[in-house]
Amino acid sequence: MTASSSATGARWQAAALALLGASAVALGAFGAHALRGVLSAQSLQIWHTAVQYHFWHTLAFAVAAMMAGRCARIAAMLFAAGTVLFSGSLYALALDAPRWAGFITPVGGVMLILGWIALGVALIRRH
């Protein structure tokens, strides 16, 4: 990897981390305040699950972004995409999206699982 592509990689990761983190806080607050009393208890639980996974995988993304190596970059990409697909589809379902949106959730979940595996491999290779 060249210095230029390394800097580009660091910039996209920094931007993605800021966006993931800020959106997790905003969506968590939105669900706790604006959606209370609007959504059913079941929909609020789905929203809460989306926020939890969103936060945890934003932190996992941050760990991967701070590491060097191909597996860490792959983990970061998987965490970013998986969070958008998994949590994004749950947010949509909580807001009464069509049921077919639920087919996106497991795709995001598999990406998150693969992200953890890639992060584990990156950590093993580091030592």
GROMACS elastic network, one bead per residue, 0.5 to 0.9 nm:
[ bonds ]
;  ai    aj funct       b0    kb
    1     4     6  0.81683   500
    1     5     6  0.62376   500
    1     6     6  0.63603   500
    2     5     6  0.52664   500
    2     6     6  0.60617   500
    2     7     6  0.86044   500
    3     7     6  0.61704   500
    3     8     6  0.86268   500
    4     7     6  0.51730   500
    4     8     6  0.62537   500
    4     9     6  0.86265   500
    5     9     6  0.60408   500
    5    10     6  0.85482   500
    6     9     6  0.50094   500
    6    10     6  0.61928   500
    6    11     6  0.86295   500
    7    10     6  0.50272   500
    7    11     6  0.61456   500
    7    12     6  0.87446   500
    8    11     6  0.50643   500
    8    12     6  0.63061   500
    8    13     6  0.85752   500
    9    12     6  0.53769   500
    9    13     6  0.61762   500
    9    14     6  0.85886   500
    9    73     6  0.84054   500
   10    13     6  0.51206   500
   10    14     6  0.60471   500
   10    15     6  0.85795   500
   10    65     6  0.75977   500
   10    66     6  0.89084   500
   11    14     6  0.50871   500
   11    15     6  0.61110   500
   11    16     6  0.84430   500
   12    15     6  0.50974   500
   12    16     6  0.59138   500
   12    17     6  0.84014   500
   13    16     6  0.50185   500
   13    17     6  0.59266   500
   13    18     6  0.85008   500
   13    61     6  0.84937   500
   13    62     6  0.83046   500
   13    65     6  0.61987   500
   13    76     6  0.77360   500
   13    77     6  0.87085   500
   14    17     6  0.51279   500
   14    18     6  0.62037   500
   14    19     6  0.86105   500
   14    62     6  0.86788   500
   14    65     6  0.79738   500
   15    18     6  0.51965   500
   15    19     6  0.61589   500
   15    20     6  0.85472   500
   16    19     6  0.50564   500
   16    20     6  0.59091   500
   16    21     6  0.83737   500
   16    61     6  0.89141   500
   16    80     6  0.73517   500
   17    20     6  0.51364   500
   17    21     6  0.59258   500
   17    22     6  0.83323   500
   17    58     6  0.67574   500
   17    59     6  0.85864   500
   17    61     6  0.71248   500
   17    62     6  0.65293   500
   17    65     6  0.84513   500
   17    80     6  0.84324   500
   18    21     6  0.52922   500
   18    22     6  0.59245   500
   18    23     6  0.82993   500
   19    22     6  0.52991   500
   19    23     6  0.58658   500
   19    24     6  0.83833   500
   20    23     6  0.52951   500
   20    24     6  0.60754   500
   20    25     6  0.87926   500
   20    54     6  0.75653   500
   20    55     6  0.80371   500
   20    57     6  0.88956   500
   20    58     6  0.59501   500
   20    80     6  0.77974   500
   20    83     6  0.84084   500
   20    84     6  0.86480   500
   21    24     6  0.51643   500
   21    25     6  0.64701   500
   21    26     6  0.87106   500
   21    54     6  0.82558   500
   21    55     6  0.69730   500
   21    58     6  0.61024   500
   21    59     6  0.82185   500
   22    25     6  0.53048   500
   22    26     6  0.61497   500
   22    27     6  0.85370   500
   23    27     6  0.57873   500
   23    28     6  0.81593   500
   23    54     6  0.86750   500
   24    27     6  0.53004   500
   24    28     6  0.58919   500
   24    29     6  0.84933   500
   24    51     6  0.61870   500
   24    52     6  0.84744   500
   24    54     6  0.59313   500
   24    55     6  0.58152   500
   24    58     6  0.81450   500
   25    28     6  0.51123   500
   25    29     6  0.61289   500
   25    30     6  0.84824   500
   25    51     6  0.82914   500
   25    55     6  0.80300   500
   26    29     6  0.52111   500
   26    30     6  0.60062   500
   26    31     6  0.85746   500
   27    31     6  0.60348   500
   27    32     6  0.84893   500
   27    47     6  0.87763   500
   27    51     6  0.69673   500
   27    91     6  0.88934   500
   28    31     6  0.52355   500
   28    32     6  0.61821   500
   28    33     6  0.86290   500
   28    47     6  0.82329   500
   28    48     6  0.74349   500
   28    50     6  0.88911   500
   28    51     6  0.57437   500
   28    52     6  0.85083   500
   29    32     6  0.50403   500
   29    33     6  0.59730   500
   29    34     6  0.77934   500
   30    33     6  0.53755   500
   30    34     6  0.51259   500
   30    35     6  0.64604   500
   30    36     6  0.88010   500
   31    34     6  0.58947   500
   31    36     6  0.66423   500
   31    44     6  0.72109   500
   31    47     6  0.67389   500
   31    48     6  0.74665   500
   31    51     6  0.86782   500
   32    35     6  0.63853   500
   32    36     6  0.59961   500
   32    44     6  0.85187   500
   32    48     6  0.85319   500
   33    36     6  0.56466   500
   33    37     6  0.88337   500
   34    37     6  0.80871   500
   34    38     6  0.76505   500
   35    38     6  0.50269   500
   35    39     6  0.58486   500
   35    44     6  0.75961   500
   36    39     6  0.62920   500
   36    40     6  0.83498   500
   36    41     6  0.87030   500
   36    44     6  0.74424   500
   37    40     6  0.73732   500
   37    41     6  0.87069   500
   39    42     6  0.79312   500
   39    43     6  0.57796   500
   39    44     6  0.60394   500
   39    94     6  0.77481   500
   39    95     6  0.76946   500
   40    43     6  0.51603   500
   40    44     6  0.61681   500
   40    45     6  0.85882   500
   40    94     6  0.88264   500
   41    44     6  0.50787   500
   41    45     6  0.61793   500
   41    46     6  0.87326   500
   42    45     6  0.50841   500
   42    46     6  0.63742   500
   42    47     6  0.87139   500
   42    94     6  0.81181   500
   43    46     6  0.50222   500
   43    47     6  0.61960   500
   43    48     6  0.85781   500
   43    91     6  0.89461   500
   43    93     6  0.77339   500
   43    95     6  0.73016   500
   43    96     6  0.83634   500
   44    48     6  0.60580   500
   44    49     6  0.85969   500
   44    94     6  0.67932   500
   45    49     6  0.61870   500
   45    50     6  0.86145   500
   45    94     6  0.82967   500
   46    49     6  0.51233   500
   46    50     6  0.62828   500
   46    51     6  0.87544   500
   46    90     6  0.62465   500
   46    91     6  0.73098   500
   46    93     6  0.77325   500
   46    94     6  0.57978   500
   47    50     6  0.50760   500
   47    51     6  0.62854   500
   47    52     6  0.87209   500
   47    87     6  0.84235   500
   47    90     6  0.65121   500
   47    91     6  0.55690   500
   47    92     6  0.87599   500
   47    93     6  0.84174   500
   47    94     6  0.57831   500
   47    95     6  0.85402   500
   48    51     6  0.51159   500
   48    52     6  0.62034   500
   48    53     6  0.87274   500
   48    91     6  0.89207   500
   49    52     6  0.51332   500
   49    53     6  0.62678   500
   49    54     6  0.84125   500
   49    87     6  0.79249   500
   49    90     6  0.78388   500
   50    53     6  0.53587   500
   50    54     6  0.59531   500
   50    55     6  0.86643   500
   50    83     6  0.88209   500
   50    86     6  0.74440   500
   50    88     6  0.73660   500
   50    89     6  0.83708   500
   50    90     6  0.56423   500
   50    91     6  0.62590   500
   51    55     6  0.61272   500
   51    56     6  0.86073   500
   51    87     6  0.69401   500
   51    91     6  0.83771   500
   52    55     6  0.52823   500
   52    56     6  0.61998   500
   52    57     6  0.85064   500
   52    87     6  0.86975   500
   53    56     6  0.52031   500
   53    57     6  0.59085   500
   53    58     6  0.82702   500
   53    83     6  0.72728   500
   53    86     6  0.81378   500
   53    87     6  0.66083   500
   54    57     6  0.54716   500
   54    58     6  0.60545   500
   54    59     6  0.87962   500
   54    83     6  0.58213   500
   54    84     6  0.81021   500
   54    86     6  0.83989   500
   54    87     6  0.59759   500
   54    88     6  0.87684   500
   55    58     6  0.50980   500
   55    59     6  0.64517   500
   55    60     6  0.87815   500
   56    59     6  0.52410   500
   56    60     6  0.63570   500
   56    61     6  0.86714   500
   57    61     6  0.59094   500
   57    62     6  0.84181   500
   57    79     6  0.61289   500
   57    80     6  0.78404   500
   57    82     6  0.85405   500
   57    83     6  0.65492   500
   57   112     6  0.77047   500
   58    62     6  0.62633   500
   58    63     6  0.88339   500
   58    79     6  0.74334   500
   58    80     6  0.75720   500
   58    83     6  0.77592   500
   59    63     6  0.64359   500
   59    64     6  0.87706   500
   60    63     6  0.51549   500
   60    64     6  0.63196   500
   60    65     6  0.85607   500
   60    75     6  0.86873   500
   60    76     6  0.78960   500
   60    79     6  0.71435   500
   60   115     6  0.86648   500
   60   116     6  0.80549   500
   60   119     6  0.85060   500
   61    64     6  0.51203   500
   61    65     6  0.59788   500
   61    66     6  0.86413   500
   61    75     6  0.73789   500
   61    76     6  0.50623   500
   61    77     6  0.80882   500
   61    78     6  0.85682   500
   61    79     6  0.56360   500
   61    80     6  0.67483   500
   61   115     6  0.87409   500
   62    65     6  0.50147   500
   62    66     6  0.62712   500
   62    67     6  0.89014   500
   62    76     6  0.77759   500
   63    66     6  0.53105   500
   63    67     6  0.67074   500
   63    72     6  0.86120   500
   63    76     6  0.83344   500
   63   119     6  0.85085   500
   64    67     6  0.53251   500
   64    68     6  0.80539   500
   64    71     6  0.86605   500
   64    72     6  0.50296   500
   64    73     6  0.67766   500
   64    74     6  0.85676   500
   64    75     6  0.61677   500
   64    76     6  0.53046   500
   64    79     6  0.87462   500
   64   119     6  0.64259   500
   64   122     6  0.84372   500
   65    68     6  0.76954   500
   65    72     6  0.68737   500
   65    73     6  0.68584   500
   65    75     6  0.84482   500
   65    76     6  0.59793   500
   66    72     6  0.83987   500
   67    72     6  0.59691   500
   67    73     6  0.79908   500
   67   122     6  0.80641   500
   67   123     6  0.86185   500
   68    71     6  0.82722   500
   68    72     6  0.61894   500
   68    73     6  0.74075   500
   68   122     6  0.82655   500
   68   126     6  0.87998   500
   69    72     6  0.54333   500
   69    73     6  0.64073   500
   69    74     6  0.87943   500
   69   122     6  0.70472   500
   69   126     6  0.88103   500
   70    73     6  0.51109   500
   70    74     6  0.61725   500
   70    75     6  0.85633   500
   70   122     6  0.78053   500
   71    75     6  0.60329   500
   71    76     6  0.85746   500
   71   118     6  0.53696   500
   71   119     6  0.65222   500
   71   120     6  0.86599   500
   71   121     6  0.66563   500
   71   122     6  0.51187   500
   71   123     6  0.88485   500
   71   125     6  0.89752   500
   72    76     6  0.61583   500
   72    77     6  0.86531   500
   72   115     6  0.87264   500
   72   118     6  0.65997   500
   72   119     6  0.56581   500
   72   120     6  0.87843   500
   72   121     6  0.82275   500
   72   122     6  0.54685   500
   72   123     6  0.82510   500
   73    76     6  0.50920   500
   73    77     6  0.62840   500
   73    78     6  0.86261   500
   73   118     6  0.87420   500
   73   119     6  0.87930   500
   74    77     6  0.51257   500
   74    78     6  0.61195   500
   74    79     6  0.85549   500
   74   115     6  0.71942   500
   74   118     6  0.66605   500
   74   119     6  0.81842   500
   75    78     6  0.50687   500
   75    79     6  0.60229   500
   75    80     6  0.85273   500
   75   112     6  0.85163   500
   75   114     6  0.74117   500
   75   116     6  0.67656   500
   75   117     6  0.77672   500
   75   118     6  0.50682   500
   75   119     6  0.53885   500
   75   120     6  0.89449   500
   75   122     6  0.84316   500
   76    79     6  0.51314   500
   76    80     6  0.61204   500
   76    81     6  0.85840   500
   76   115     6  0.69903   500
   76   118     6  0.88184   500
   76   119     6  0.81758   500
   77    80     6  0.51903   500
   77    81     6  0.60891   500
   77    82     6  0.81953   500
   77   115     6  0.77773   500
   78    81     6  0.52632   500
   78    82     6  0.55782   500
   78    83     6  0.81669   500
   78   108     6  0.86943   500
   78   111     6  0.53589   500
   78   112     6  0.61471   500
   78   113     6  0.85986   500
   78   114     6  0.69282   500
   78   116     6  0.86582   500
   78   118     6  0.86540   500
   79    82     6  0.50719   500
   79    83     6  0.58343   500
   79    84     6  0.85063   500
   79   108     6  0.88682   500
   79   111     6  0.68532   500
   79   112     6  0.54359   500
   79   113     6  0.86480   500
   79   114     6  0.84668   500
   79   115     6  0.55218   500
   79   116     6  0.80756   500
   80    83     6  0.53233   500
   80    84     6  0.63794   500
   80    85     6  0.87778   500
   80   112     6  0.85183   500
   81    84     6  0.52025   500
   81    85     6  0.61893   500
   81    86     6  0.84310   500
   81   108     6  0.71082   500
   81   111     6  0.72368   500
   81   112     6  0.82381   500
   82    85     6  0.51495   500
   82    86     6  0.56764   500
   82    87     6  0.79445   500
   82   105     6  0.88482   500
   82   107     6  0.75321   500
   82   109     6  0.62655   500
   82   110     6  0.75090   500
   82   112     6  0.51155   500
   82   113     6  0.87003   500
   82   115     6  0.82040   500
   83    86     6  0.52365   500
   83    87     6  0.54517   500
   83    88     6  0.71066   500
   83   108     6  0.65367   500
   83   109     6  0.80775   500
   83   111     6  0.83362   500
   83   112     6  0.71001   500
   84    87     6  0.57474   500
   84    88     6  0.50205   500
   84    89     6  0.77555   500
   84   108     6  0.73777   500
   85    88     6  0.51294   500
   85    89     6  0.57522   500
   85    90     6  0.84437   500
   85   104     6  0.63219   500
   85   105     6  0.62324   500
   85   106     6  0.85702   500
   85   107     6  0.71787   500
   85   109     6  0.79745   500
   85   111     6  0.87809   500
   86    89     6  0.54772   500
   86    90     6  0.64184   500
   86    91     6  0.87885   500
   86   104     6  0.68815   500
   86   106     6  0.68814   500
   86   107     6  0.71924   500
   86   109     6  0.57264   500
   86   110     6  0.89683   500
   86   111     6  0.86644   500
   86   112     6  0.83041   500
   87    90     6  0.50296   500
   87    91     6  0.60699   500
   87    92     6  0.85294   500
   87   105     6  0.74474   500
   87   108     6  0.78855   500
   87   109     6  0.89546   500
   88    91     6  0.51023   500
   88    92     6  0.62061   500
   88    93     6  0.86300   500
   88   104     6  0.89123   500
   88   105     6  0.81330   500
   88   108     6  0.89848   500
   89    93     6  0.60906   500
   89    94     6  0.85714   500
   89    97     6  0.85467   500
   89   101     6  0.60456   500
   89   102     6  0.64103   500
   89   103     6  0.84618   500
   89   104     6  0.62158   500
   89   105     6  0.56453   500
   89   108     6  0.85729   500
   90    94     6  0.60569   500
   90    95     6  0.85590   500
   90   101     6  0.83088   500
   90   102     6  0.73629   500
   90   104     6  0.89495   500
   90   105     6  0.68584   500
   91    94     6  0.51795   500
   91    95     6  0.64116   500
   91    96     6  0.89586   500
   91    97     6  0.87287   500
   92    95     6  0.51276   500
   92    96     6  0.65199   500
   92    97     6  0.52055   500
   92    98     6  0.84396   500
   92   101     6  0.73875   500
   92   102     6  0.87770   500
   93    96     6  0.50627   500
   93    98     6  0.71244   500
   93    99     6  0.71385   500
   93   101     6  0.67829   500
   93   102     6  0.69030   500
   94    97     6  0.72715   500
   96    99     6  0.81069   500
   97   100     6  0.81250   500
   97   101     6  0.65536   500
   97   102     6  0.87069   500
   98   101     6  0.58348   500
   98   102     6  0.80178   500
   99   102     6  0.55777   500
   99   103     6  0.78987   500
  100   103     6  0.55737   500
  100   104     6  0.78419   500
  101   104     6  0.56610   500
  101   105     6  0.74620   500
  102   105     6  0.53884   500
  102   106     6  0.78188   500
  103   106     6  0.64553   500
  103   107     6  0.74133   500
  104   107     6  0.53496   500
  104   108     6  0.64910   500
  104   109     6  0.87753   500
  105   108     6  0.52678   500
  105   109     6  0.61979   500
  105   110     6  0.87997   500
  106   110     6  0.60548   500
  106   111     6  0.84781   500
  107   110     6  0.52539   500
  107   111     6  0.63810   500
  107   112     6  0.87931   500
  108   111     6  0.50297   500
  108   112     6  0.62799   500
  108   113     6  0.87428   500
  109   112     6  0.50518   500
  109   113     6  0.62849   500
  109   114     6  0.86288   500
  110   113     6  0.50278   500
  110   114     6  0.61124   500
  110   115     6  0.84386   500
  111   114     6  0.50562   500
  111   115     6  0.60143   500
  111   116     6  0.87340   500
  112   116     6  0.63980   500
  112   117     6  0.87588   500
  113   116     6  0.52226   500
  113   117     6  0.64273   500
  113   118     6  0.87352   500
  114   118     6  0.60886   500
  114   119     6  0.84802   500
  115   118     6  0.50673   500
  115   119     6  0.60495   500
  115   120     6  0.85031   500
  116   120     6  0.60733   500
  116   121     6  0.86102   500
  117   120     6  0.50201   500
  117   121     6  0.62354   500
  117   122     6  0.86100   500
  118   121     6  0.50672   500
  118   122     6  0.61495   500
  118   123     6  0.86377   500
  119   123     6  0.61929   500
  119   124     6  0.86203   500
  120   123     6  0.50974   500
  120   124     6  0.61631   500
  120   125     6  0.86164   500
  121   124     6  0.50375   500
  121   125     6  0.61169   500
  121   126     6  0.84971   500
  122   125     6  0.52098   500
  122   126     6  0.61689   500
  123   126     6  0.50161   500
  123   127     6  0.67861   500
  124   127     6  0.55890   500
